[in-house]
Amino acid sequence: MFVDGLNGTQPSASVSWQANVLAIHAGIVPAAEVPAVLDCLLATPEAVPIQSAYMLSFLMEVLFEQGRTEMALAKSDAYWGEMARRGAQTWWETFVVGSPRTAIPYQFSVNCPSYMAEHIPPSTCHGWSSAPAYLFPRYLGGLKPTKPGWTEFVLDPAPRGLQNCHIELPVPGGVLKVTWERRQGKIVVLNWEAPPGVTLK
């Protein structure tokens, strides 16, 4: 694993999920060593966990890419699922899962901690918190864009994920609609609709 930094010339004692996930995501960790790094993190309870929606998006993408679908979904349910159970109908910029369930999101509340300045309130509808809106169609639905402008897709659902799926994804010129199911380990497309110029390979 990577430590979080250097104290002069000495490695710091702190190890975090954030530093290691970013190292994986950036390609610094050789692909063959990624599973071992994740296993080390899981076996290191003192590793500092990721607590922000923005950084969780990188972790979930790494987990999906590594075929650890169940763990990615568990992370999503623990964070965004709990956010929804608290009443969120948009993506909150910040959220503390361990905050009291009776709290509601507002400036400086315990659910949505803000910056330490009164004139900078947290957002309760924030783009960088919206990872499931991209990750679920891409990995659970399996729609992977292969050309700029989202004009061509391949269907490649995450292993050990859904057994069947219907997905509707806004694309240039309209909505891409795909219905598929797994049959004996293979993906079978049951229905496919797309606007002109959008293809599924």
N, C-alpha and C positions, 0 to 999 in steps of 0.2 A: 504494500500500500504506500501511498504518498503521505507524508506529514504535511501540515498546513503551511509551513514556511521555515525560515531560518532565523535563529536568534544569534546574530553575528555570523559565525561560521558553523554553529551547532544546530542540528535539526530540532525543531520545536517538539514538545511532548504531545501536542494536540494533533489528533487525527480526525478528520471529518468526512462524512459522506459527500459533502459538497465538493471538496477539493478532488476527491477520487472520481466522482461522477463526471466532473468537468474534464479531468484528465482522460477518462475513457471517451467521452463525447468528442473531444478534440483530436483523438487518434494518438495521443501520447502513449497510452498503454497499448502494447502490441495485441492484436485481435486474439491471439491464442492465449493470452494471459488474463483477458477480461473476466472469464468465469472465476478464476482463482482470486482475483481482486475482490469481486463481489462476495465470494465465500468468506474471505478474510474479514470484510466489513461486517458481515452477518455474525461472525464469530467474535467480534470485538464490541461488547456492549458499551464500552466507554467512548466509542466513535460518536462524534457529535452528529445528531440527526439533522436532516433537512426539515425546515419548518415553514418555508415560504412557497406559495403556489408557483412562482416563477422557477425556482430551483427544482421543485418536484416535477415539473414538466420534463426537465433533462433526465432526471432519474427514471421516470416512467418510460421515456423513449429508449433509454439504455436497457431497461428490463424487458420491454417488448422485443427489442432487437435481439436480445439474448434468449428469447423463448421463455422467459419467466413471467408468463401471462398472469398466472394466479397472484403473484406478488404485486405486479403492476395494478391489478384490479383491487387488491386489498388496500394498497396505498391510496388509490383514487377514492375508494369508499370511505376510508378513514378521514380523508381531508375534504374533498369536494362533496362526498356523500353527507358528511356531518354538516357542512356548510348549508346544504339543501335542507337537511333535517331541522336546522335553526331558522328556516324560513326564507333563505336566499332564493331569489328568482333571477338574479344576475350574478356575474362573477365578481366577488369581493376582492379588492386589491390585497388586503391582508386579513388573516384569520388565525386565531389561536384555538386549536382543537381542544386544549385542556381548560379553556375558559368556562365559567359557569354557564350552564345551559339556559338560564333565565335571562342572560344579557342579550341585548339587541345591538345591531351595528350602528354606531354613530360616532362622531368625532371623539377620540380619546376613550372609547369604550373598551372593555376587556375583550370583546370579540374581534374587533378590528383596531389593533393598536396603530397609532398614527406617528407621524414624525414629531420631533420635539419642538414644534413651532405651531402656534395657534393658527397661523394663516395658511398652513398646509394640511388640510384635512385628508383623510384616506378616501379613496374612491370606492363606491359600492357597485361599480360597473366598469371593470378594468380589463383591457385586452390581455395583459401579461398573465392574468390568472385563468385564462380560458383554455388551458391545455386540453381538457377532454374534448372540446369541440373540434380539435384537429386530430388528436391521438386516437379517439374511438373510431371515426370513419377510416383512418389510415390503417390501424392495426387490428381492430376487432372486425370492422366491416371489410377490411382488406383492400380498399381502393388506394393504390399507390400511383401518383402522377409520374409519368415518365417523359413528358415533354413540357417545355415552358408554356405558361398560359392555361394549364390544366385542360389540354385538348386530347391527351392520350393517357390511358390508365392501364395498369395490369391489376388483376385480382389476386391478392396474396395475403389472406387472413393469418393472424397470429396462430401458432400451434397451441393446442390445448385451450382454444378460445371458444367461440360460439359454435353451436351445431347447425344453426340456421340464422339467416339474417335478411332483413329488408332495410336498405339504406337509401336515403335521398340526399343528394349533395348538390348545392348550388354551383354551377359551372358557367363559363361564358355562353350566353345564349339561352340559358334555361336551367333545368334541373336534371341531373343524372340519377336514374333510379335503377337499382340492382336488387334482385332477390336471389339468394343462393342457399344451398344446404350442403352438409357433408354427407357423403355416401361412401362407406368403406374406405375412409381416409382421404377421399378425393372431393374437391369442391365442384359442385354441379350448379351451373347458373340456370335458374328457373325462369327468370324474366329480366329483361334488360331494355331500358329506354334512355335515349340520350338526344340532346339537341343536335342539329347538323354541325359537323366539324369536330365532334367529340367521339372518340373511339375507345373500345375496350379490347385489349389484346389478350 
